[in-house]
């Protein structure tokens, strides 16, 4: 269903307020609820890029900067992260400063980026694209600021298709995760939103179609961990 401009604006406002509200417990809850496997997922995604060394990277929906920090081990020249949730950026800035590499986190909207065309070698996002107000606009902006020959890498949740795995996944995602997330953070609504956002997210071939529509080529999708997470990779010609 197509969203109106008012619906998109309202969606983005609610998400910004929600992530600001859970910022203090965000990292702890993520690592607990994923069993720490989110660290591996980020490494796998970055490992699929043809080259990171000495590259200039844009990290969309950076949150508290975990994907930015994960890129450090691959020796980029510089990483810039943007996110609409200022409380997340504040926490991420403290984390990044302790890592002592050239990275900066900024307040900013992935659907209206404050950067010139053809600026970055890599544009990446982990677990944030599904929270965009309008995903095609975000992908179009990623394409615009990416230099020719640059790569887009997206890491996000998806719903597994194997019947037994899917049943267990949905039980955990819809019942256990909201309960535990709400218990720790005091914001159960935020963790009820997570499974809804994954269910609504265009997955697999549907997301590859959106990448193609934005202009990306050589697009591919790789499923991880029994299909509960996917890596999407594309290139700007």
C-alpha positions as CSV (number, residue, x, y, z in Angstrom):
1,X,0.0,0.0,0.0
2,X,1.4,3.4,-1.0
3,X,1.9,5.8,1.9
4,X,0.9,9.5,1.7
5,X,3.4,12.2,2.7
6,X,1.5,12.7,6.0
7,X,1.8,9.0,6.8
8,X,5.5,8.9,5.9
9,X,6.1,11.9,8.1
10,X,4.2,10.4,11.0
11,X,5.9,7.0,10.7
12,X,9.3,8.7,10.8
13,X,8.3,10.8,13.8
14,X,7.1,7.8,15.8
15,X,10.3,5.9,14.9
16,X,12.5,8.7,16.0
17,X,10.7,9.1,19.3
18,X,10.7,5.3,19.9
19,X,14.5,4.9,19.3
20,X,15.3,7.9,21.4
21,X,13.3,6.4,24.2
22,X,15.1,3.0,24.1
23,X,18.6,4.3,23.3
24,X,20.1,3.7,26.8
25,X,19.3,0.0,26.7
26,X,19.4,-0.5,23.0
27,X,22.8,-2.2,22.7
28,X,22.4,-4.5,25.7
29,X,19.0,-5.7,24.6
30,X,20.1,-6.3,21.0
31,X,23.1,-8.4,22.0
32,X,21.0,-10.4,24.6
33,X,18.1,-11.1,22.3
34,X,20.3,-12.1,19.4
35,X,22.6,-14.2,21.5
36,X,25.5,-12.1,20.2
37,X,25.1,-13.4,16.7
38,X,24.6,-9.8,15.4
39,X,28.3,-9.3,15.6
40,X,28.9,-12.2,13.2
41,X,26.2,-10.9,10.9
42,X,27.9,-7.5,10.6
43,X,31.2,-9.2,9.9
44,X,29.7,-11.4,7.2
45,X,28.1,-8.5,5.5
46,X,31.3,-6.4,5.4
47,X,33.3,-9.4,4.2
48,X,31.1,-9.6,1.0
49,X,32.3,-6.2,-0.1
50,X,35.0,-6.2,-2.8
51,X,37.2,-3.8,-1.0
52,X,36.9,-1.6,2.2
53,X,40.5,-0.7,2.8
54,X,41.1,3.1,2.3
55,X,37.4,3.6,1.3
56,X,35.0,6.4,2.4
57,X,31.9,4.8,3.9
58,X,28.4,6.1,4.7
59,X,26.5,4.2,7.4
60,X,22.8,4.9,7.1
61,X,20.5,4.6,10.2
62,X,23.7,4.1,12.1
63,X,22.0,4.0,15.5
64,X,24.7,3.6,18.2
65,X,27.4,3.0,15.6
66,X,27.9,-0.8,15.8
67,X,28.2,-1.2,12.0
68,X,30.5,1.8,11.8
69,X,32.7,0.2,14.5
70,X,32.6,-3.2,12.8
71,X,34.0,-1.6,9.7
72,X,37.1,-0.4,11.5
73,X,38.8,-3.8,11.3
74,X,38.7,-3.6,7.5
75,X,40.8,-0.3,7.5
76,X,38.5,2.2,5.8
77,X,39.8,5.7,5.3
78,X,36.8,7.3,6.9
79,X,33.2,6.4,8.1
80,X,30.3,8.8,8.4
81,X,27.2,7.6,10.1
82,X,23.8,9.3,10.1
83,X,20.6,8.7,12.1
84,X,17.5,10.6,13.0
85,X,17.5,9.5,16.6
86,X,19.7,12.0,18.4
87,X,20.0,10.0,21.7
88,X,21.3,7.0,19.7
89,X,23.9,9.3,18.0
90,X,25.0,10.6,21.4
91,X,25.7,7.1,22.7
92,X,27.3,6.1,19.4
93,X,29.6,9.1,19.4
94,X,31.0,8.1,22.8
95,X,31.6,4.5,21.5
96,X,33.3,5.6,18.3
97,X,35.5,8.1,20.1
98,X,37.0,5.3,22.2
99,X,37.9,3.3,19.1
100,X,40.3,5.9,17.8
101,X,39.7,5.8,14.1
102,X,38.3,8.4,11.6
103,X,34.6,8.1,12.1
104,X,31.9,10.6,12.8
105,X,28.2,10.2,13.6
106,X,25.7,12.9,12.6
107,X,22.1,13.6,13.0
108,X,20.5,13.2,9.6
109,X,17.7,11.6,7.5
110,X,18.7,8.8,5.1
111,X,15.9,10.0,2.8
112,X,17.4,13.5,2.5
113,X,21.1,13.3,2.9
114,X,23.3,16.4,3.3
115,X,26.0,15.1,1.0
116,X,27.0,15.8,-2.6
117,X,26.5,13.3,-5.4
118,X,29.3,10.7,-5.9
119,X,30.8,11.2,-2.5
120,X,31.1,7.7,-1.0
121,X,32.8,4.4,-2.0
122,X,30.4,2.3,0.1
123,X,26.9,3.0,1.5
124,X,25.8,0.5,4.1
125,X,23.0,0.0,6.6
126,X,22.4,-2.7,9.3
127,X,18.9,-3.3,10.6
128,X,17.7,0.2,9.7
129,X,16.3,0.3,6.2
130,X,13.0,-1.3,7.2
131,X,12.5,1.7,9.5
132,X,12.7,4.3,6.7
133,X,9.6,6.3,6.0
134,X,9.8,5.5,2.3
135,X,12.4,2.8,1.3
136,X,12.6,3.7,-2.4
137,X,13.5,7.3,-1.5
138,X,16.2,6.1,0.9
139,X,17.7,3.8,-1.8
140,X,17.6,6.6,-4.4
141,X,19.5,8.8,-2.0
142,X,22.1,6.0,-1.3
143,X,22.5,5.7,-5.1
144,X,22.9,9.5,-5.5
145,X,25.7,9.8,-2.9
146,X,27.5,6.7,-4.0
147,X,30.4,7.1,-6.5
148,X,30.3,5.1,-9.8
149,X,31.6,1.7,-9.1
150,X,30.8,2.0,-5.4
151,X,28.8,-0.7,-3.5
152,X,25.7,-0.8,-1.4
153,X,25.5,-3.3,1.4
154,X,22.3,-3.8,3.4
155,X,21.9,-6.2,6.4
156,X,18.4,-6.7,7.8
157,X,16.1,-9.3,9.3
158,X,13.8,-11.5,7.3
159,X,11.3,-14.2,8.0
160,X,12.5,-17.8,7.5
161,X,10.6,-20.0,5.1
162,X,11.4,-23.5,6.5
163,X,8.2,-24.5,8.3
164,X,9.7,-25.6,11.7
165,X,12.2,-22.8,11.8
166,X,9.6,-20.3,10.8
167,X,7.2,-21.5,13.6
168,X,9.9,-21.2,16.3
169,X,11.1,-17.9,14.9
170,X,7.6,-16.3,14.9
171,X,6.9,-17.6,18.4
172,X,10.1,-16.0,19.7
173,X,9.8,-12.8,17.6
174,X,6.1,-12.2,18.4
175,X,5.9,-13.4,22.0
176,X,9.2,-13.8,23.8
177,X,11.1,-10.9,22.3
178,X,8.5,-8.2,23.1
179,X,8.2,-9.5,26.6
180,X,12.0,-9.6,27.3
181,X,12.6,-6.3,25.5
182,X,9.8,-4.6,27.3
183,X,10.9,-6.0,30.7
184,X,14.5,-4.7,30.3
185,X,13.7,-1.4,28.6
186,X,10.3,-0.5,30.0
187,X,9.2,0.1,26.4
188,X,7.4,-3.0,25.3
189,X,5.7,-1.2,22.4
190,X,9.1,-0.7,20.7
191,X,9.8,-4.4,20.7
192,X,6.3,-5.2,19.5
193,X,7.1,-2.9,16.6
194,X,10.1,-5.0,15.6
195,X,8.3,-8.1,14.4
196,X,5.7,-5.9,12.6
197,X,8.5,-4.0,10.8
198,X,10.2,-7.2,9.6
199,X,6.9,-8.7,8.4
200,X,6.2,-5.5,6.4
201,X,9.7,-5.2,5.0
202,X,10.1,-6.2,1.3
203,X,12.3,-9.3,1.5
204,X,14.4,-11.3,-0.9
205,X,13.4,-10.7,-4.5
206,X,11.1,-7.9,-3.6
207,X,13.9,-5.9,-2.0
208,X,16.3,-6.7,-5.0
209,X,13.6,-5.2,-7.2
210,X,13.6,-2.0,-5.2
211,X,17.4,-1.9,-5.5
212,X,17.1,-2.3,-9.3
213,X,14.5,0.4,-9.5
214,X,16.9,2.8,-7.7
215,X,19.6,2.1,-10.3
216,X,21.7,-0.6,-8.7
217,X,23.2,-3.5,-10.7
218,X,24.7,-6.9,-9.9
219,X,22.3,-7.2,-7.0
220,X,22.3,-10.3,-4.8
221,X,20.7,-11.5,-1.6
222,X,22.4,-13.9,0.8
223,X,20.5,-15.5,3.7
224,X,22.1,-16.1,7.1
225,X,21.3,-18.3,10.1
226,X,18.5,-20.4,8.7
227,X,17.0,-17.4,6.9
228,X,16.4,-15.0,9.8
229,X,18.7,-12.4,8.4
230,X,19.7,-11.4,4.8
231,X,22.6,-9.5,3.2
232,X,21.7,-7.4,0.1
233,X,24.6,-6.3,-2.1
234,X,24.5,-4.0,-5.1
235,X,26.7,-1.7,-7.2
236,X,26.4,1.7,-8.9
237,X,27.5,1.4,-12.5
